[in-house]
């Protein structure tokens, strides 16, 4: 199965967004400056290029992270950054210089979260389409035409690609597609926060991206806690090693086929995006934090169900193996009889 579907996704994104911007540039120039376009285009190009190279010949994790950090820094440098955090009972907290650090970590984290969720046919493309449609609705509420174009182009490219990526997939998006889509979602979420009220500036994108973000955080935490006697350096590096502990892997242990697993995760993504839009409309910080906690519990519970099912299967396999290795009664009797003779 070819792995360069990201090239088609990237071409669809670039052509549709470029035509839209060219047709309505005078109306949008106040929302998306040329410097913004140049930095965003260069960042997307870097991430896409490293993804293509990784699909063709392979790239080390460290080099991919370095490129992603540079691409994220390009956006933060022009002002695409979280600046204020509002907490119940505390009020607004000015992030200051830490806003840039938080923004870079967020962009790199979301980029890789979308990459890691690309584990089943149609999963990443469908989830990104759902999230981008919700962020499209959010940008309409904000009257932010620049983000509207980007998210509409993202949703369209994913839905078009999904026809060829649905199980059984005829083509994979590869790292070129997943990294590109992840970086674009992260960039759009940061840009939308610039026009959002401080009460929901950070909450809305976290809620919308809750499925890939929370799952990735829990997987990395489990990898770090595994083998606690190892050195801190070894445990940190182990956080970035691939395994089969993501939510889409664990849910397959419940006996559902891959299509049902993908459909169930679509449903979770839709629910999380509806929660994000509800917070965006109401502007309630307390509601947003409560929904964040609920999303975390949902992801944690689904992962625990899958892990328990895996443990049951492993115990059953161990029991069956030990049973098959034990001699039967007739074999034991025959052995004693032969010995007595």
C-alpha positions in Angstrom: 0.0 0.0 0.0 1.6 3.4 -1.0 2.3 5.7 1.9 2.5 9.1 0.2 -1.1 10.1 0.5 0.1 13.2 2.3 1.2 14.6 -1.1 -2.4 14.5 -2.3 -3.6 16.0 1.0 -1.0 18.8 0.8 -1.8 19.6 -2.8 -5.5 19.8 -2.1 -4.9 22.1 0.9 -2.4 24.4 -0.9 -4.6 24.8 -4.1 -7.9 25.4 -2.3 -6.4 27.8 0.3 -4.4 29.7 -2.3 -7.3 30.2 -4.6 -9.6 31.3 -1.7 -7.0 33.8 -0.4 -6.3 35.2 -3.9 -10.0 35.8 -4.5 -10.7 37.5 -1.2 -7.3 38.9 -0.2 -8.5 42.5 0.3 -11.2 41.4 2.7 -8.9 39.1 4.7 -5.7 41.1 4.8 -6.7 42.6 8.1 -7.0 39.2 9.7 -4.1 37.3 8.0 -1.1 39.5 7.1 1.5 38.5 4.5 4.0 37.8 7.3 1.6 35.4 8.8 1.1 33.6 5.4 4.9 33.4 4.8 5.6 32.0 8.3 2.7 29.6 8.2 3.6 28.4 4.7 7.3 27.9 5.6 6.4 26.0 8.8 4.0 23.8 6.9 6.6 23.2 4.2 9.2 22.2 6.7 6.9 19.7 8.5 5.6 18.3 5.2 9.1 17.9 3.8 10.5 16.0 6.8 7.3 13.8 6.6 8.0 13.0 3.0 11.6 12.1 3.7 10.6 9.9 6.6 8.1 8.1 4.4 10.7 7.5 1.7 13.9 6.7 3.6 13.3 7.3 7.3 14.2 10.2 9.7 15.3 9.8 13.3 12.9 11.0 16.0 15.3 13.7 17.2 15.6 15.2 13.7 11.9 15.3 13.3 11.4 17.0 16.6 14.1 19.6 15.7 12.3 20.5 12.5 8.9 20.7 14.3 10.4 23.0 16.9 11.8 25.3 14.2 8.4 25.3 12.4 6.6 26.1 15.7 9.1 28.9 16.5 8.3 30.5 13.2 4.7 31.0 14.2 5.5 32.1 17.8 7.9 34.6 16.4 5.2 36.5 14.6 2.9 36.5 17.6 0.9 33.3 17.2 1.0 32.4 20.9 -1.1 31.8 24.0 -0.8 34.9 26.2 -3.5 34.7 29.0 -4.8 31.8 31.0 -7.9 32.2 33.1 -8.6 29.9 36.1 -11.7 29.8 38.3 -11.1 31.5 41.6 -7.8 33.0 40.4 -8.7 35.0 37.4 -6.5 35.9 34.5 -2.9 34.8 34.6 -0.5 36.5 32.2 1.8 33.9 30.7 4.4 36.4 29.6 7.5 34.8 28.2 6.1 31.4 29.2 3.3 31.9 26.6 5.8 31.3 23.8 7.1 28.1 25.5 3.6 26.8 26.1 2.7 27.6 22.5 5.7 25.8 21.0 5.1 22.7 23.2 1.4 22.8 22.2 2.1 23.0 18.5 4.7 20.2 18.6 2.5 18.1 20.9 -0.6 18.3 18.7 1.5 17.7 15.5 2.7 14.4 17.0 -0.6 13.5 18.6 -2.3 13.4 15.1 0.7 11.5 13.8 0.3 8.9 16.5 -3.4 8.4 16.1 -2.9 7.4 12.5 -3.0 3.7 13.4 -6.1 2.4 11.7 -7.5 2.8 8.2 -9.5 6.0 8.1 -9.0 7.0 11.7 -6.7 10.0 11.5 -8.4 11.4 8.4 -11.9 11.2 9.9 -10.9 12.6 13.3 -9.0 15.5 11.7 -12.1 16.2 9.4 -14.3 16.3 12.5 -12.0 18.6 14.5 -11.4 20.9 11.6 -15.2 21.2 11.0 -15.7 22.2 14.6 -12.9 24.7 14.4 -14.4 26.0 11.2 -17.6 26.7 13.2 -15.6 28.3 15.9 -13.9 30.6 13.4 -17.3 31.6 11.9 -18.4 32.6 15.4 -15.2 34.7 15.7 -15.6 36.1 12.2 -12.1 35.0 11.5 -11.9 34.4 7.7 -8.3 33.3 7.6 -8.9 30.3 9.9 -12.2 29.6 8.1 -10.3 29.1 4.8 -7.6 26.9 6.4 -10.1 24.7 8.3 -12.5 24.4 5.3 -9.6 23.3 3.1 -8.4 20.8 5.8 -11.9 19.3 6.2 -12.3 19.0 2.4 -8.9 17.4 1.8 -9.5 14.9 4.6 -12.9 13.9 3.4 -11.7 13.5 -0.2 -8.8 11.4 1.0 -11.0 9.3 3.3 -12.7 7.7 0.3 -9.4 6.0 -0.6 -8.2 5.5 3.0 -11.3 3.7 4.4 -10.7 0.0 5.2 -9.3 -1.7 3.3 -7.1 1.3 2.5 -5.7 1.7 -1.0 -3.3 4.4 0.2 -1.9 5.7 3.5 -1.4 9.4 4.4 2.0 8.6 5.9 3.9 11.0 8.1 3.8 13.6 5.3 0.0 13.7 5.8 -0.4 13.2 9.5 2.4 15.7 10.5 1.0 18.3 8.0 -2.5 18.0 9.3 -1.4 18.0 12.9 0.7 21.1 12.5 -2.1 22.9 10.7 -4.6 22.1 13.4 -2.2 23.2 16.1 -1.5 26.5 14.3 -5.1 27.2 13.6 -6.0 26.5 17.3 -3.3 29.0 18.5 -4.4 31.6 15.9 -8.1 31.3 16.9 -7.1 31.9 20.6 -5.8 35.4 19.6 -9.3 36.5 18.9 -11.1 34.5 21.6 -12.0 35.9 25.0 -9.4 35.1 27.7 -11.9 32.9 29.5 -11.9 30.3 26.7 -8.8 31.1 24.7 -7.0 27.9 25.6 -10.0 25.7 26.7 -11.7 25.5 23.3 -8.8 24.1 21.3 -7.9 21.6 24.1 -11.5 20.4 24.2 -11.7 20.0 20.5 -8.4 18.1 20.3 -9.1 16.1 23.5 -9.1 12.7 21.8 -5.6 12.7 20.3 -4.1 14.9 23.0 -5.3 13.1 26.1 -4.6 9.7 24.6 -1.0 10.7 23.7 -0.4 12.2 27.1 -1.5 9.0 28.9 0.5 6.8 26.6 3.7 8.9 27.2 3.0 8.8 30.9 2.7 5.0 30.9 5.9 4.7 29.0 7.7 6.9 31.5 6.4 5.0 34.5 7.2 1.6 33.0 10.4 0.1 34.5 10.7 2.7 37.2 14.2 1.4 38.2 15.7 2.7 34.9 17.6 6.0 34.7 15.7 9.2 34.1 17.3 9.6 30.7 16.2 6.1 29.6 12.7 6.6 30.9 12.4 10.0 29.1 13.6 8.5 25.8 11.2 5.6 26.2 8.3 8.1 26.1 8.9 8.4 22.3 9.2 4.7 21.5 6.4 3.2 19.4 4.1 0.6 21.0 0.6 -0.7 20.8 -0.9 1.1 23.8 -2.8 3.8 22.0 -6.6 3.8 22.5 -7.3 2.5 19.0 -5.1 -0.5 19.7 -6.6 -1.2 23.1 -10.2 -1.0 21.9 -9.5 -3.9 19.4 -9.1 -6.2 22.5 -12.8 -5.8 23.2 -13.6 -7.9 20.2 -14.8 -5.1 17.9 -13.5 -5.1 14.3 -11.5 -2.1 13.1 -14.4 -0.4 11.4 -16.4 -0.4 14.6 -13.4 0.9 16.6 -12.9 3.8 14.1 -16.7 4.6 14.2 -16.7 4.7 18.0 -13.7 7.0 18.0 -15.5 9.2 15.5 -18.4 9.5 17.9 -16.0 10.4 20.8 -14.4 13.1 18.6 -17.8 14.5 17.6 -18.9 14.7 21.3 -15.7 16.4 22.3 -16.0 19.0 19.5 -19.6 19.7 20.5 -18.4 20.3 24.0 -15.7 22.7 22.7 -18.4 24.7 20.7 -20.6 24.8 23.7 -17.9 26.4 25.8 -17.1 28.8 22.9 -20.7 30.0 22.7 -21.3 30.3 26.5 -17.8 31.6 27.4 -18.0 29.8 30.7 -14.6 28.9 32.1 -16.0 26.6 34.8 -18.0 24.7 32.3 -14.9 24.3 30.1 -12.8 22.9 33.0 -15.6 20.5 34.0 -15.9 19.2 30.4 -12.1 18.8 30.3 -12.2 16.6 33.3 -15.1 14.6 31.8 -13.1 14.1 28.5 -10.1 12.9 30.5 -12.3 10.4 32.4 -13.8 9.2 29.1 -10.5 8.5 27.5 -9.0 7.0 30.7 -12.1 4.6 31.0 -11.9 3.5 27.4 -8.2 2.8 27.7 -8.8 0.8 31.0 -11.5 -1.3 29.3 -9.1 -2.2 26.5 -6.2 -2.9 28.8 -8.4 -5.2 31.0 -9.6 -7.1 27.9 -5.9 -7.5 26.8 -4.9 -8.8 30.3 -7.8 -11.3 30.2 -6.7 -12.5 26.8 -3.0 -12.8 27.9 -4.0 -14.8 31.0 -6.2 -17.1 28.9 -3.3 -17.7 26.5 -0.9 -18.4 29.3 -3.3 -20.9 30.9 -3.9 -22.6 27.6 -0.1 -22.8 26.9 0.6 -24.3 30.3 -2.3 -26.8 29.9 -0.9 -28.0 26.6 2.6 -28.5 28.0 1.4 -30.7 30.9 1.4 -34.5 30.2 -1.9 -36.3 30.1 -3.0 -38.9 32.6 -2.4 -41.7 30.1 1.1 -40.4 29.3 2.0 -40.2 33.0 0.8 -43.7 33.7 2.7 -45.0 30.7 5.9 -43.3 31.9 5.5 -44.9 35.4 4.8 -48.3 33.8 7.9 -48.1 31.6 10.0 -47.1 34.5 8.8 -50.0 36.7 9.6 -52.4 33.9 
